[in-house]
Amino acid sequence: MKRASLAVATALLSATGLCAAAPMTDFKPVTEDMLTKPDPADWLMLDRTYDEQRYSPLDQINRGNVAQLTMAWSRGLPQGSQETVPIVHGGVLYTVEPGGGILALNATNGDEYWEYKRAVPKDAEEYIGTAEEARTKSIAIYQDLIFYPAPDGYLVALDARTGKVRWETKVQDYKQHTEHTAGVIVADGKVITSRTCETRAGCFVSAHDALTGKEAWKFYTTPAEGEPGGDSWGKVPTEKRIASSWGLPGSYDPVRKVVYWGISNPKPYTRLKRHGSADGTSRMAPADLYSNSTVALDVATGKLNWYFQHLPGDDWDADYNHERVLVRTRVAPDPASVKWINPLVPKGAERDIVFSVGEAGGLWALDRSTGQFLWATPFPEDVPEYNVSSIDVETGRTHINWNSVFQKDGDRHLVCFHNTKSYWSTSYDPRRNALYIPYHDACLDMTADNRNPMGFGPRQGVVRPGSDPKKFLTIAKVNLSTGQVQKIYSQPESGNGSALVTAGDLLFWGDMNRRFRAFDPDNGKILWDAVLGGVIQTSTITYEVNGRQYIAVMTGDGQSGTAGPARISGVTTVRGHNEIYVFALPEKR
């Protein structure tokens, strides 16, 4: 194992930014075909491809030479929340700049091509916080435009060559406490965004024409009274039906022309606060639709094709949003590894599936065309406190764990799991048919308090009772055919880094203790590591310019400067500054 030297970081940082890069030349517009089948040298969206597999075919850096990785360049960034993932096209790296901006950089050395700074209205701080607290998960590229969901509720299209505004359109009203916290994708010529919300008026996924900014469609993430599924909210009036999609953007199937999006928990957090009683909505799905659901939307119209609710009538802010991974695989769940299996599904048949991991735990496999339940299992462990108690395996109807639901004000429960997997992405290796999941073995200690607008009193994440605190963070390798889980690496420190698997037989991942590492994807052996200047949030990507492969990672704090899911009782993290670090093999002389 070789530790990279960061001694040249300060010199490199002071060297970059002294002068701008040469003007951008030979820009090649990004077509739909390029987004569907991207050049391995590019990284055109949050997880590289529409299927969100987060796998790179690049193999110049491999397990045989990864120990030789050295820093190619680094660049400091302004203060502010950092939860974004950069994109790369044609040797140019585009990223969100903390504080409400976009940077275009030379991907070989970090020199600046252009900078865009958003003038966020001063009164926005009263409703959504400062520009420095904005936490956009990703940007997007199409044709010669960069799409930025800005903090003030506008979708902005920038000239990819110059950073000049080509169009902007108001998508939401920040005075409704609606904020662009999520990511963005471009599919079928449309820019698709989602957001966090505090009123139903802001709870939607929307699509805008990529060339004009005109709204194409809007899908509200909760049904109104009288609409299909509206009865699932009981007597809650339409305007108070709240379930956002604040996290990672969805995936897209260009053959079926369908986007798959995850919706988060209903608000307020507890049934007592939302409905006036724990039984104000059903104990089984559907309840408080479309909270904690996967929704499949027609990309042309935004119409709902199907939905699947993972957790009905959530009581704890559990969250089942974030990425939906699209895979074609044999469906042969192993009863020794998987708790709930649909007996009506022929075992061993190949299916196109949509796979997800709940923020509050659980592994879920659904049929991509129909939403049919295939299999699911508690994750990372099967414990009595798991938030789902049972599933009707033939219909897929889920049942909330009633033993953990707050029956009266002041009730206190431990429920599992909590921030087990959040806004950092998993990575799928098609050669191994394995999904790599960095997760926390944490549960939630929560008390109901109706005096709080969200319905809770003391509330904190805790290390799961009975677990090994030295294995608080684990990387799991999950066989998506059988559901078998192999725990290949563990450590006591938490981590919000996205996983990245490459054809070089490497798994990259970074943690909140500033360690960035390359692992053997079979056994979790550390093959290389580096100590960076701050905590690692999401962000790890790889790209190639002029025949040289690079590995890029970003550091910085998330969610208003906090340590995010690392705020677990008994877990210590190191925080630090915002910076881009880029590594490569030494250049041949």
N, C-alpha and C positions, 0 to 999 in steps of 0.2 A: 504494500500500500504506500502510495507516494502522496505527500501533502504539497499542494501547489503553493508557491511563494507569491504573496501579494505585496512584496516590497516596492514594486514599481507602480502601485496603484495611484499614489499621490501624484507622481510625475506624469502619469498618463492622464489623470484627471485635469491637472493644470494645463496640459498641452492641448486637450480637446477644449473647444470653446473659445480659444484665443482668436481663431479666425474661422469663418464659415467654409464649408466644403465648396468645391467647384459646382457650378450649376448642374442640376440633374439633366442628364442627356439620355437619349435612346430609351425613353419610357415606353413600355409596351402595355397597352390597355388590357385589363383583366376581363375576359369573357366568361359567359356561363360555362362553357366547356372547360375553361381553365379552373374554375371553382369546383366543377364536378370531378375533374381528374387533374389535380394540381401537380405542377412540376415539383419533384422531390426537393429541388433547391429552394423553393419558396415555402413560406408558412403564411397562408392567406386568411386564416380565421382562427378563432380561439383554440380549437383542438385539431387544427390542420386540415381536417376533412369534414364534410357534412355529416358523416356517420359518428363523429366525435370519438373515434377510436384512439386518437392521439398516438399514432404509430408513424415513425419516419422510416422510409426506405434507405436513407443515407447510411453508409457503412464504412466511410473512410476512417472514422474513429471507431475502434472495436476493442473487444476485451483483450486483444494482444498488445495494443499500443496505448490504451487509455491512461496508463500510468505516466505517459509523457505529456499529458495535457498541461498547457500553460496559459496564462492570461494573454489574450490578444489585445483587449482594450477594456476600459471601464469609463463610466461617465456618471457623475453625480447629478441628482435631480432635486427640485425644490421640495420643501416640506409639505406634508399633507398625506392623506390616506393613499395607500398603494395596494390595489387588489386587481390590477390589470394584467393582460397578456399582450405582448407586442405582436405585430404581424410583419412579415418580410416579403417584398416582391422586387425582383430584379436588382438585388444588392442594396435595397433601401429598407431600413427598419423604421416602422411607424409605431409610436406608442403614445398612450395617454401620459401627459405630464401632470403630476400632482398639483392641485391648485387651479384646475380648469383649463387645460391646454392640450395641444398635440405637438409632438416633435417628429420630424423626419430626419433620420440620421444615416450617414454612410455606414452600412452594416459591416464594413471591414475595419473601421477605425473609430467610429463614434462621432465623426465630424458632422456638424449640423448643416442640413440643407435648408430647412425652414422651421419656424416655430409659429404656432397659432395660439393666441391667448383669448379666452372667452371673457367678455365683460359681463360678469354676473351681477344682476341688480343688487344694490345694497340691502334692500328689504328682504331678499331671499333668505338671509340668515335666520330671520324670525321663524321661517316655516320649514326649511330643510337643512339649515346649518350653513357654514361658510363654504366657499369654493374649495378650501383646503380639506374639508371633510367629505367632499364628493368622492364616490367610490364606484365608478364605472368599471365593469368587468372586462369589456373588450371594445374594440372598434372594428370596422369592416372596410373592405375595398371592393370596388366594382367599376369596370371601365377605367376612367382616369379620375375617380372620385374616392375620397376617404370619408367615411361616415362616422360622425361623432355624436352620441346621445349626450348633450350638454347638461350641466347641473340645473340650468334654469328652465328646463322643460322643452327646449328646442332640439330638433334633429337637424344637424348641420352637415352639409356636403362641402368638402374642401377639395380644391384642385390638388391632385396628388403630386404634381410637379412643383407647385409654388406655395401651397397652403392658403391661397385666396378662397374666400367664400364664394361658392357657385350658386347655392341656394340654401335657405333655411326655412323650417316650418315649425310652428308651435304644435307640439303633440299633447302637452298636458299643462295644467295650471299648478305651479309650485305652491300657490296660496292654498291649495287643497291638500297640502302636505304630501304631494306626489313627487317622487324623485326617481331619476334615471340611475338606479343602482345596479341594474342588470347589464348583460352583454347585448350584442347585436349580431345578426347574420344577414346576408343578402341571399335570397333564394327566388328564382323565377322572376328576376328583375325587380324584386321588392326588398326594401330594407325593413326587417322585422325586429321590433324592440319590445321590451317589457320593463316592469318597474315595481317599486314598492308603493304602498298606498295606505291612506287612513280613512278614505271614504270610497264607496263603490264607484264614484265617478272617475277615480284614478286607477281602478283595478282592471287593467286590460292588457292584452297583447295586441299590437297594431302593426300594420304593414303600410309602407309608403312607396310610391313609385320612385325607383332609384335615380331616375334622370330628371324628374320634375319636383319631387317632394310631395306630390298630391297623395292624400290618404286613399288607400285601396280598400282596406277593411279594418275592422276593430272587433276583437272578441273579448267580451267581458268575462272575467274569471269567476264570477258568481252570477247565477241566474236570477232574474227579477221575479217578483211575484207574478204568477200566471204563466211564466215560461216553463218549458220542460225542465224538470229538476228543481223548480222553484219551491215546491213543497218541502224539500229537504231542509230548508231553513226554518220551518215551522212558522212562528208568528213574527219573526224578525223582519222589520220593514226593509224594503228594497235598498234604500240608501245606506243602511247599516250593515249590509252583507259584504264583508271585507275578507278577501284572500288574495294576496299579491303574488307576483312572480319576480321576486327581487334578486334572484341568484343568477346562475349561469344560464346562457341562452339554450334553446332547444336544438335538436338535430333535424335533418331534412333528408327525405328519401326522394331523389329526383325522378325515379321511375314511377312511384305511386303519386308523386306530386303532393306529399303530405309532410307537414312539420309536426314534430313531437315535442311538447313543452311540459315542463313540470311546474305545478302550482304549489304554493306554500300553505302554511297553517291558516285557519280562520282567526279573525280578531273580533272582540277581545280573546285572550288566550283560553279562558275557562268557559265551560258550558254554563256554569252558574251566572257568569257575567253576561254572556251572549244571550242566553235564553231565559234566565231567571230560575232555572232548575237544571239539574244534571240530565233529567229526562226530557228536556225541551226539544231534543232531536233524537233520531234513532240511534240505538247502540250498534247497529250494523249499517254497512253501506247500502244505499246512499244516505249521507248525512252532511249537511253544510257544503253541498257541491259548489265549486269544483276543488275545494280545498284538499290538499295532500293527494292530488290526483295527477295522472298522466293524461294529457288531452292530445288527440290527433286531429289536426286542423287542415282543411283543404287549403293549399297555398294560394290558389287563385281567388278564393272567396272568403276565407277565414271561417267557413262553416265547420261545425263540429262533426267529425266522422265517427269518433267513439271516445269514450273516457274510461279510465279505470281508477277507482279510489282505493289507495293503499291504506289509509287510516281514516275511519269515519268519525266526524265530530270530535276532532282533536281537543284535548284538555290541557296541553302542556307546551304549545309552540314547538311541535315536533319537527315539522318541515319535511316534505318529500319532493322538494324541487331540485334544481340543478340538472346536469347533463343527462340525456337519454342516449345510451350507446346502441348503435344499430349493428347487428351481426347476423350472418347466416351460419347456422350450426346445427348439428344433430342434437335433438332434444332427448336426453336419456338421463334424467335426474336420478341420482343414487339415493335410495331411501335411507341409507346410513348417514348421508350428509344433508339431505333436504327434508324438511318437516312436512311441507304441504305440496302435493303433486296431483295434478289433474289426471284422473284415471282414464278420461275419455280421449286423451292425446296419445296417438300411437308412439310407443317408445322407440327411439332410434331414428325417427324420420327427420329429414332436414327441414328446418323452418327459418324464415326471416323473423328475427325477434327484436324487440326493443327491451333493453336491459337497464335497470337502474338500481342505485344504492340509496337508501333513505338517509337523510341527515341524522335522523334518530334511529338509524340502523335498519337492517333488513336487506335481503337480496330478492329482486323481482324480475321474472322473465315473462313477457307477454308476446302474443302473436302480433306482428307488425301490421297486418292487414285489418284485423278485426278487434284487437284488444283482448282476445281470449286469454284467460289465465292459464299459464303453462306450469309454473312452479314458483315457490317462494320459500324462504327460510329466514328465521331470526339471524341477525348478524350484528356484532361478531360472535355472540354466544346466545344460546337458548336459555334464558333466565325467566323466572316467574314474573319479574317486573317489566318484561317486554311489552311495548304499547299495544300490540295486536295479540289478542288471546286465541283466536281461531279464524279459519277461513273455510267457507264452503268450497271445497276443491273443484266441484263440477261447474259452479257458477262464478267462482272467484269473489263472492261477497265476503268482505272482511268484517271482523267484529272487534270493537275496541276492548281493551283490557279493563273491564268494569271495576276490578279490584283497586285500580289506581286512579279512578275518576273521583274528583272532589264532589262529595255528596252534599256538603254543607260548608258554609264559610268557616275558615280556620282549619279545615282538614289539611294534613300534611302527608305527602307521599314521596317515595323514591320511585322513579320511573326510568326505564332504560330503553333506548340509549339517548345520549345528548351530544350534539355536535360531533358525532362519531365520524362523519364525512360531510364536509361543508363545501365552500366555494372553491376548493381545489379539485382539479380533475383527476379522474382515473386514467389508466392507459391500457389498451388492449393489444396483445401480441397475436396476430393471426396465425403465426407459425406454431404457437403453443396452444392456441384457442384459450388463452388465459387473460383475465382482467386483473390488473394490479391495482390494489386499493390501499392507500395510506389511510389509517383510521386511528381514532382515539378510543380507548376502552373506558368511556365515561358515562355516567348516569346523571340524572337531574334530581336534586333535592328541592322540592317546591311546596309552598303553602298557599292555599287560597285566601285572598283578601279582597272582598268586593269594594273596599274603599279605593283601591287602585284602579284607574281606568282600564288597565289590561287584566285585572282580576286576580293578580297574584301578590303575595307578600314576600317574605324572604325567598330567594330563588338563586341557586348556584349549582354549577356543575361540580361533580365530585368523581374521584376515581372509583370505579365500580367496586363495591364491597366484595371482598374475597379475591380480587384480582391481584396480580403482581405489579406494584407500582413501577418496578424496573422495566416493565413491558407495557407502559402506558400507551406508547405509540408503536404500532405494528404495521408492516406492509404485508398484505395478504395476496396470495396468488390464487385466483378462483377459476376453476375449469368451468367454462360456460355451457358445456354439454352436460356434465354430471353434477355440477354444483359443489364439487369437492373443494374445500378450502385448505390451502397450505400456507402457514405463517412462516415467511422466509426471513424476516428481520424484525427486531424489536429494540426499543430504547426507552429510557425514562422521560426524555425531553419530548415535547409536543412538536407538531409540524403542520404547516398549512401549505406546503409545496405541492404542486401538481406533479404527477408521475409522467415520465416520458420513456417509452421503449423505442429502440432503434434497431435497424437491421444489422448493426454492428454487434448484436448480442449483448446489449447494455440496457440497464434501467437506471435513469437519472432521477434524483429526488433531493429536495432540500428541506431543512427544518427551521424551527424558531430558536435554535441554539447557534444559528449562523453557519451550520455545516451543510455544504453542498457535496453530494456524493454520486459516484457511479457504482452500481451493484451488478453482480452476476444475477441475471433474472431467474436462474434455476434454484439457487440456494441462498441468495441474499448476501453473499460475501462482498465486503467492501473492496473495490478494486482501485479506487482513487477518491480523494476528498480534498476539499479546500475550505478554509475558514474565511467567511466574508465579513463585511462591515455592518451587517444588519440582519434582521430576521427575514426569512424567505417566504414570500406570499405568492402562491400560484406560479405563473409566469414561465416555467422552463420550456424552451423551444430549441430546435436545431434547424440550421439552414446552410446553404452552400453558395459561395461567391467565387467565381474564377477558379473553380476546381478545389476550393478549400472549404472544409466543413467547420462550422462554428456551433458552439453550445452557449446559449444565452440564458441568463437568469436575472431576476430583479429582486431587490430587497426593499423592505419598508414595512411600516405598520399599517394595519387595516382597521376599518370601522372606527373613524374618528380618533385615530392614534392609539387605540387599545390593541391588545395582543389577541383580539378575536377569540377563537375557540380555545386558546391556551389559558384563558382565565378560569382555570379549574383549580379548586381548592387543593393545595399541596403540590402544585406543579409550578416550577420556576422557569421563566423564559428570559432571554436577553433581547432587548430591543435596540434598534439602531436606525441609521439614516437610510434615505432612498437613493438607490444607485442601480445602474445596469452593469453587470459583469458578463464578459464574453470570453470564452475559452476556445482554444484550437490547438492542434498539434504544431510543434515548431516548424517554421518554414524551412524548406530545404535550401541550402546555400549553394 
